[in-house]
Every structure is written in structure tokens, then in C-alpha cells.
Amino acid sequence: MAEALISVVLEQLASIVFEHTKQAVTLVLNAEEDVHSFRSNLEAIQAVLEDAEKKQVTEARVRIWLQKLKDVSYEMDDVLDEWNTEILKQQVEEGNKKKVCFPMPSGCFCFGQVNKVIHHHNIARMIKQLNEKLTSIAAEKAMYGFHPSAIGGHDDRQFIQRPKTSSLVDLSKIFGREEEKEMLLNKLLRESSPEGGRFLVIPIVGMGGMGKTTLVQLAYNHEKVAAHFDKKVWVCVSDPFDEIKIAKAIIESLDKNETQKNSDELETLLNCIKTHVESKKFLLVLDDVWTEDQTKWESLQLSVIMQSCEIGSTILVTTRKQRVAEMMRATNMIHLDKLSDMDCLALFNCFALLDREEDKTNGFGAIGEEIVKKCKGLPLAAKTLGSLVWYKKTREEWRDVLNSKIWELEEVEEQVFRPLLLSYYDLAPAVKMCLLYCAIFPKDYEFRKKNLIDLWMSQNYLNSKGKKEKRRIGQSYFESLTMRSFFQDFKKDGMGNVYECKMHDIVHDFVQFLTQKECTIIEAVKGANQRVELPGDYKGRHLTLTSLPEGPLSFPTSFDNCKNMRTLTLLDSSITTISPGSIVQMKCLRTLNLSRNKLNEVPKEIGELIHLRYMNLSRSGYLKELPDAVCDLYNLQTLDVSWCGQLEKLPKAMGKLINLKHLYVWACDGLRYLPKGIGSLKSLQVLDWFKVCEGDDDEALKLGDLGIMDQLQGILVISRLGNKDDASEIEKAQLGNKEHLSFLRVLFSHVDAEQRKGDSEIVKALQPHQNLEFLWIGFCHGTTESLYWIKSLHNLRSVSLIGWRFCEVLPPLGKLPSLEILEIYGMEKVKKVGVEFLGIEEEEEQVSRDLFPKLKQLRFQSMENWEEWAFLSEITIMPRLSELLIVSCPKLKALPEFLYKIPALRTLKIKGCPILEGEYKKDVGKEWHNISHIPNLTIQSGWN
């Protein structure tokens, strides 16, 4: 963690200080030597940090040294941030950039004029003191014999011996994996690649200790595999990826007497391999591959060598990194998940009860079952814990293991955490910090990807030397952790995008092990009062409190150690407020998560948390307003008040929040309008809900005020459209300039029984940027002719048109090249769906390409007067359609013939369509034979 922290401080120093010229820094720090000393000390320490991070796992004195380094780095980060905040404050209060003056003993250096000392601190004195601390810490580093980091790679071999593997396997100690073994054998024993190539590449992907190598050993030694392949070779690749070494290992296995294996020329070695396997059916196992470097993989020329082999030859790869599998362009990946509870217990008992079968019924078996639950299906953990308790002869000793934190067990630290450390060291410093930050959450917590990235951003982990947007950096870091199997149990949206995940319990134990001094989770004791008691020596940076009962939260007034806290998270709690005294104790707080509590008040002292970047008050059902002091949080990046149903207003002066990037107000039903000041936040990236204000309120944000917000991204929901001035306001909003917006959801007012005039003009003005991917428009009283611009949205993947009651014709969507999901509900006046839906002007028009080429899901519902659905049969339509849902369309007479011929169609559901139900009734309907081949068929009356 220290690696990334040092990078942040150096970046802070550069951006805040050196941008204002080197002379400025020299004077603020009182002497040029201090500037040079502080920066050079940090850079010298930074050069050995990778080495120090590895040694601290096993050396307590290095761990103490690193903690001192982190403490002074955190302090410097706070000082520089405080300085920067004062500059921001002056910019806001004076309306433009002003030079800043710091009163100092030697006189006054000015960027310009400033009216007061930054919160009564002497910045120069504080930086000088920290510089002295850092100089002392830097001098100590010589005591530990650190080695500077190797340029361009990680070298952890001197700390963790990577295990060497072979093809040999002890079958008596293998449990489970039958399904995966059968799947792998089926792939290996195919005579040819299903893609038509001469050879297969099969990657086995999974987290460390999951049993990838064991699975491959089972297949490699299977009698059918031995008979199927002419030549088999097993190579343990590991890291670093050495092409020469790998090539020599292959030759050694093919022919021990081959003299060319002594050559150091890769060309010679590869030609030698090719000679030995040419026209042979060849199985090559590359175990434990880490490199993502495409050039290294290509330098082995394995694709050329395998092309010379017999058809059906295979490369079998084990890796922890999905990106490795993707680099190999493999389509036969097998992802190895956890063992079943039964198999995990069997594996544990194999080691724990070896020659002790009688103990299984003497109470040991029941304790063992509870111990196995700690393993969460990880074979290596089951094996390690089983071996550990085999030496323990009493039930009391077994219970000690059961009741221990898993990282307190030396055997677990040495054996189970070792493979995780290898994956951890493979991460970039900033990604390590992002992983370790997950320790603030309890086991089995469901991480929302979007929320997690916001949290990383609030801790300043997502920095880049270029101008890459921070959310994109966060996406990249999340994917990096995902690819290395640090996350699991993914939930995906309808388009296949991950939005939620969990962390394996053993991985969670691992990150808690690495953050014992940084992250603390405390569960409230039932019946205790609301005052939180923390250990007297508490120095944690990130505190999570769970299960707090209803009432105000307070820390002891004499408690001094909250001052270092950077994160406060409350989970499964019901607090009503935080005492003002507790707030002012948390001066360094960056992240405040009070979501899902019973907040009814936020004290005005919240404005004193000048470092705060993230404040989550969502789902506070009793909160009615925020104090004006919130607008003094100049560093605030994320404010989440979504699902605060009773929230009536936001502070007027929100335009002062010049760093606000994300404003979540979804489902704030009591919020009549957003304040006008938000219109000045041109850097705002997320505004998830805009509710059009009814009437002329001068304090309300207008749609037209969104015109300057060209950085808006993700989803934008606009509701209550339909007023006479909305078309002109939409035009001013310039949605067509918002190239980062991916999802536009528009709701018209749906309380009017009579048709509104002007809705079509509003829709015309909505025209979004062509990068839009999702479009949802509900309860419009206009016609689909107003959607003329939809033809230009070539990136559109999903369209939902809901409740267009006065529309008689469907829009022309057939030529949209990326459309995958289409929903049309409640178009009561539509009677016929014909060629206009395809985007063809006349039936005679020549069509040179498929229509609806990528459409996968199509849903029609509540089309009360729809009678006919007919297209020209000679046109290729919806070739990829896999799911069709038709609900409550009582007058529809028949399905079009083209549907019967779509091979991809796997699901057809017809509900509440009496005519169709008769025509397509199973076995007896006149048209049943046309749909009987579809695997998943549902045809039923009514809604149930």
C-alpha cells in the first residue's frame, strides 16, 4: 500500500506546489534545501518500496518501518490537501483565481492576497517538521538491505519460491471436479477444433489454490488421453516467461538425448521442436502462465508449430489471469470455481482424519465440518487446515483452530496466502491499494462496481499521468482484479456487463491480513449504548461499524485517535445522526458512508470535514434537508442522496461544490426541484435524475442549464416532461453534445387523459449524441415520426418505447446495426406492424443487408388493437433473435413466417393472446408445427 501512497504524495506535491513555480515552493517551505530533500527522500524510498512491501510480510521490523513511512506520508497528504483546499476556497469566494499568501516568520510570499491563515496552521512549519521525520525514516532504510525495484517487472523469487509442478498426481487425494474433468476430456478427445482450426487452445482459469494444476494432471494422466495423443509434454512456465527456457524444457521432454537443446538460439530450438512433433498428435501443457505480453507469447511461434501437427493437437494452459486466456484468443476456456461443500469436506477429512477414522464419530467430525466452512470451497485451504489439525489430538485444539482468525494460523499464512501473495505482487501499486481497500467491508458483502469505483476515487487511488478520466481508470483496475480472480459471483445486466460481485472468504481473510493496522470492522454489542468505544491505541485509517441500534452516534470526547480516520462506514445500522463533537474529531475523513440508516439530521459541523470526497446518505427515509454547510465541502466529488423519499430540498449554494462529479438523486420523490446553482458545475459527470420543475421557480435548475454539462456520462433520467416550454429547454440542454452519455431515460407526465399537444416537438429536440447505447422513452403523447433521428444512432443497443398511447405506427428500427434488445409496450392504437418497422420506405425497395442484424430479445406487450404482423419473406430479418415475448395482444392473428426459420430462436412466450393461443396450441393448433422445434415454449391464457 505504501508504494501507491508515496506516488499520490509526490503527485500532490507536483500538482499543488510546482505548478505555481518552483520559487513559490521554496518560499513556502522556507528553504530550497527542504524542497529538494523532501522530494529526493520520497523518490529514494519509492525506489525500494516494492522490496520493502515483500519483506514486511515476514519481517516485523520492516513492517514497523513501513508503518512509520505511511504515517508521515498520510500526514503530508493531509497538509498538501489542506493547502489545496484553501486555494479552492479562495477561487470560489472571490469568483476567480486569486494568488494565495501564507504569513510566515520571514515575511509574506504571495501568489496574491489571502485574507487568513489556512485554518490557523503554519503550512511552512508543518511541512518542515514532516520533512525532518521523513529524513530520519529515509536514513533508516539502509538498515534493511532493500534492493531497488527491477525496471519493467516484478522479481519476487527471493521472497516466495514459486512451486514447480509436474504431471504426476496422487489420485487417492483428489475429490470432486468430475464435471470439469469430463468437460476437459471431451474437449481434448475431439478429433478437430469446433472452430475448424487444426489445433485447440484450452485455458483453465481460476484463483490460486483452486486446483487448476490438479485438474490438468487428472486429464493428462487419463488412459484415453494417453492413447489419443502421440506426444505429450508438461512444462511449468511460471514467471518470468522465458522463451528459451520453455523451448528447452519442451525438447528435453520430447527427447532427452537431443543435442540441439543446448543451443541458446530460439530459432534453432523452435525448429527442433517442430521436427519432433510434425504430423504427430501433440498435447502441450503450459502450467502456471502469468505473462500478458502478446509479443512473448508470439515469440514461441506455437501456432506455427501446432499447425504442422496432426489435426486435434492441443495446448492446455493453466493461469490465474483471464487476460492470459484472452491474449491466446482461446474460445474453449474453463473457469474453475470452488468445490462443493461435500467434496471440500472429503478432502479435509482425507488429511485431518488420516489413520484416525474412529475420531470422526467422537466429536471431531462435527468440529471438522465447521472448520471446512472457513475454506469456502478452496481446495488448498481444505488441504492445509486438514493437515494442520491432524497433528492436534484433542477436540479443544480443533476448536482453537475453528475459533481463530484464519490469518493467525501460521500454516495458513505460509501455504494458503502464498499463492495469493504471488497474485498480489503481480498488481500495479495503485491496484493493490484498491484491492486492500475492500477490507473495509465484511465477508460476503455484495460490491456494487459503480460504488466501489467512487470509493477508490475518494481515496485518491485513481490517478494517471495522462488525462485519462478517473472512472475509466477505476473500470480498468476493477477488470484487472477480476481477471486475477480476486472477485467472484458476478451479477450481470441484460447486456452482459458486470454490476455486482463478491470476494471469496479466503481472499477477504488475505486482504484483512495485509491491512490489520489500516482497516477495522467492529460489530456493536447488543444492548450497548450509542457511544462507540474504540481501543485506546487505535490508529486505523478506515473504520467500519455494523449493527448499531437506533439513536445518535458519538465517539468519546476524550478520544483522540479518530483524527487519522479516512473512512467511516456504517452497515446494517439505524443511527439517527452523528454528534457534532464526533464529526469534528474526524478532520481527515475522505469517505463517509451512512447509507441505509435512519438519519433525520446531518449536523452543520459536517462542513468542517474539508478533506471529504464522498458522502453517501442514500436510503435515509427520514432525512428532510441538508445543512447549508455541505456547500463548504470544496473537495466533495460524490454526493449520494438517492432513495431519500422525504428529502424536500438541497442547499441553494451547491454551485460552490466545484469538484462535485457525481450527484445521485434518484427516487427522491419529495424533492420538488434541483437548486439553480448546480447549473454552474460544468465538470459534473453523473446526474442520475432530473425532475422538471412545475411552474416558474427562479431557484430551480432548468433543463436548459444542462447545456454546459458536456461531461455527463452513464445514465440520465428526465421525468415530468410535457409542459409547453419543455421543447425549447431540451434544445438548450444540447443532449447531442453529451458524447459520454450511454443511457437516456425520458418519462413524460402520464396523468393526462387527453392527448397533449407538443410532445412530438419535445421528442424531436431530444436528439442525443450518436454514442448513446440505451434509450427508454415512456408515456409520450406524440407519434414515432418525431423519432426521425433514431436512424443515426448506430451504437444503440437497447430501445424501450413504453405507453405511447396515441401512436399508430412503429418507428423505423430495422437498420440499426447494434440493436440487441427492443421493448414496445402499450401502443394501443397500432393495428399493423409492417415494412415501416424495418426502415424500408416501400415493399419493393431492394435491401442489401440483414435487417435487425443483432437483435436478440424482442418484447411486445399491451398492444390492444394490434391485428397483423407481416413482412416480406425474401428479406433476412432478425437472424440472431433468441427470445420473443408477446403479452396481452388479444387481436393479433398470427406470427410472421420469418420467425419459424430463425435457428437462434430458443425462447417463445405468448401470454394473454387468445387468438394466438388457439393457433399455436400444443399438438392441436393449426400452426403448432411451425413453432414446435423451439426449445423453451410458453403459451398460456391471461397473465398468470
Steps between C-alpha positions, in 0.01 A plus 500: 500500500791737574612490134180659374475738795848641426399546136192696610705729726758566228220578260335730754830680556546544127147609415438732793844648546710481188221620275529832681872521409795363690567837665162480668582166657837609621354792687211305647736230623738767633803367313582343167682220681174387661334470162783298354539288813134408532459411136827310467436306823161390373641398164787307662255316724267440208780316317521230771134482601417194292775313684386635837136405438605138446737480797244644741288185462764301690707768682333691784764776509441578133127505569558763774722708269237492227231605748707806600548583133126469434419718801720787384377459142138519614582812703667665202205409281271671752714816515522533123128433469428767759710745304322413179162537671579854605590584140168352386316696767652825385407423140140438599463793736665756277352365180829453317854383557683713756853470619547358847719645771628300796605709806843379607771609742726617221234712338220432259525316174205566274336325216274801562307614801340266751293610795584242761740223594382157385297387801753667730779263399842604388544294181869570481565377853293184451676403179838566659415273794381225268812536293711442811300185579540373146876567504531280808289224343701516178823459697364186667439323170870413473458268800276260308703427187222587258561446128378755244211374288589340168395719209216357299399213722451338838757273656353315796698181467723578799191538724261234377622186335259430220410129518615286211241260365511170315245277333501250789186482715386302807147388408422397858499866605277635224136578576234654279558672166321219313301743287803710414707188428238368258478837329877517459525141374227562244692799366831314493363193325334686214643418162497865394437850628132602495615826339653304214866555591765230510568536874334608824612738775325421831570734794403394856443821697450543876639659815811360668437178692182413309642178350580596140820299485334200664221499242750507215702223664187284513437550129867470400528160668165367382533180297284631215719811469815288501357291215371801308826700473826389344709742704434667836710770666458673838680831564476708819525855359452726804645853503706645340399365160829381350459389137840330482444311825151387393622383160785302659256339749277387212796346315625332818161334545477395133850354476751504788782419260432788262825699473338815361337567837833654608467780246409852620355598164121503513476433126703181534296380797163564336601323179613206711160481673324524165704209364408278796122565492436543129205285385454374856197556723661715767383606848694786658424605859623844606437518875485826699521761224513862619618720215249720319767612255373406155848528347645241739220256422541554126879461518453131586334452161277231648226564247746424217626188675148374575391556139760242399354244742217256441146645516368491859828600664449714809669760720369480857576803720443573869490862615352725767450780251211506259690752290758230427223284356375794294851573376515146365171562317363181650129420472506182712569654842404304812454717810566302817268587788495386862448139607161386628462483880495120486819471293675764710417306818621175343832663408538645851426164664750327272776693678344576839381146580778301333530178707251655747166384357362427846531870591240590240222382729664624822417866452791585270286453188249767606776750579664416168179583314503846658871551418433408136248785477796737539647358178205610284575231243870583456686164469835637618342637819324167570825312450701743716254508789455123480876448527517750788239331721638151431777588747247616760371213708231661718163649415602814688795551261267454202262761647793742537558469126129547435480816713823659371512768237633312206807724450607432861573141402865483391438212260230696317720806472784292354304273266160648414603865484816423303327454162286806573813703572634406157184638340515806728861581407402477133276807545600861436537704825175694456305181423640347820352791697164451332503131592601561861232766543243223460597390852268772638205276410401180681506154347234416245442870427353573158719761330325733259760566231397862445501572873837330550659720234356812667655387829842441341477844346425658838825353637697643205600157368401567139769736381664505160786690344292562191155648477315170520168542677504355853190286461661328202811437709276351768333276240843383390608425859178309568556290189860437603386361835222302333739346249717376787204338677498732802125548442234236434121439490443764235158643423452634150240720337304407189791606280755282680668783697611422857333726755547302824735240644633342818842407636593144598526467879863389481586802285320715755706343781808572291425872452412530870833339583681764294299792647484412869631844602299688239147358485277411795151350510314521834161347565288671766419299809127450551365718775797738490444875485571703189843615615763306306793380710822449304829357628718762667785435256271509195678652199299358215428702188180327393227412751185298433229474767218249468167433672476831688153544653270799451623829645784753458856380441779647711863433581648577844589871517837413648578261215778640283568224249204573269701787359684262264191328363446528125193278470195453721247243380184391679334176392176338618453787743221738601666819625297822487794744491867543590581722794671830403789417733566173320499668159765756595723219630518348148685788334679282244192312380484442123212253486177502702248223431180524707277327248193303617482654847213695659661841465273793574772762533846582367672746740637825357844398629522277193639806323820472705599174328702687239662186356170320440462360147216253537178530700233230469174575679286286272187321624467731801123489510457773765747759370324819387785741429877545494673784684637791296845409639512210250583765240830570679629154402709625209664159443173305491488279190202274574174588676245219513153579637315250280188336646465771766125515446431783747785726391333830411789715382871523439707802612480802268876559485593166344676688222788537750570124474738551209647148526163321505504228235214270604161611628257214566141613565303207357166429675505818710127530447460786746761713322302758303797627302881515485657834605604742229861505617561150365486656153848646549661157559634447149716206617203300629519146358203326663156649550279195511159674524366832379141573601351787300377769739132581480439873468748788476731473799804722463695288749453180296745346258357505148557239232679762296758536780633155406639659183847557647523151654667322210681261738179324603541124469320178581125538550285814492133475593271792413148484642177707497541618143199635314484869590472765232857631545673161516591483131699823512666398828598161354658678203705714740610185685689394185479126559665452163827632647510252787718233340565312827131440575417132445143472636219754452173431680215747437162495676216723396225581744244220478211647697336676203205313350478731199775508240759768570609717214870562468644164612622431147696826501662399828605164357649669193707723729626201703739390224796348693861443399557203269702324774179428694450127572171484695182699434180481708208737430175461689146643481557735208181630335676564172561279198803297404563729201662732757766232552648570156845539657507142635631372164831677564564327835723222368623403849152453644473159669168521680176690428189509721190691391240483776144631508488698173118486509436720199759347268367308197825394328821346639825690440749386229752298700598215266822657374650574842820292480559451875148456638477192727193561720167655394198552727171649380223527759161669505471630141124464505426643154743290296307259275768378262874444518647500152793614290503845662633327815791369294598846384405425137310773317314267262458126472679498167815657639811287450668411832865406478555408865328321790240699692514504879837325452592469871158496667488230772200587715165636374203573730152624414249565776155660541446562128121484528412569134794331326364260239763436234874440494628445147832545321633398159623144525801542271671748735733370774356634825618457860747215428627500862168526682510264800205616711151624400237604756145596399265591788145635501456547127145360474437577131828377349413226250829338407876511525694593185652211307858621531494417874458130424834494318727666758741232635603721793146529641508305828221662704145592399246618759141584409268615781156657493466469120188283446520478119867402504436253781249317279716507187813375676351269761725204567441205264155618386545862384504557124842672520650289779733319260668832410620568854526152655878493441561797734653363825341735755131551423238662723145549372239584760185698564489818706794633700572214738 
